Amino acid sequence: MSYPKVYADFHNADVNGRLRLNCVGTIEDLSRLHIELRDGQPLTLYSEALEADGVVQYSDEEHLWVALIDWDAVREIEEVAISVSR
C-alpha cells in the first residue's frame, strides 16, 4: 500500500523512538500535500537516504506530532544518478 510521502529527520527521534514531525522539510511537505496530521494516520517518512512507513501520534509530553516507525523495517533509498551532458 502506498502512503503519502513526507520528509522526516531520522536523527530527530524522541526517547520512545518516534520521529518528531516538526522540522522544516516535514512542514513543507505537509503543506505541499495539503495534509493535516491526525492520530492513526499512516505516512511514509523519508530522508536523504532512508524511508519507513509510520503511524502518526500526538505526543502529549512534547506537545507535537510524532510518527511511530518500526526501526527494523527502515529501508535505504537508492540514489538516482543524474547525468549531465556537456
Secondary structure, DSSP 4 states (H G I P E B T S, - for coil): ----EEE--TT-B-TTSPEE--SHHHHHHHHHTT----TT-EEEEE-SSEEEEEEEEEETTTTEEEEEE-GGG-EEPPPPP-----
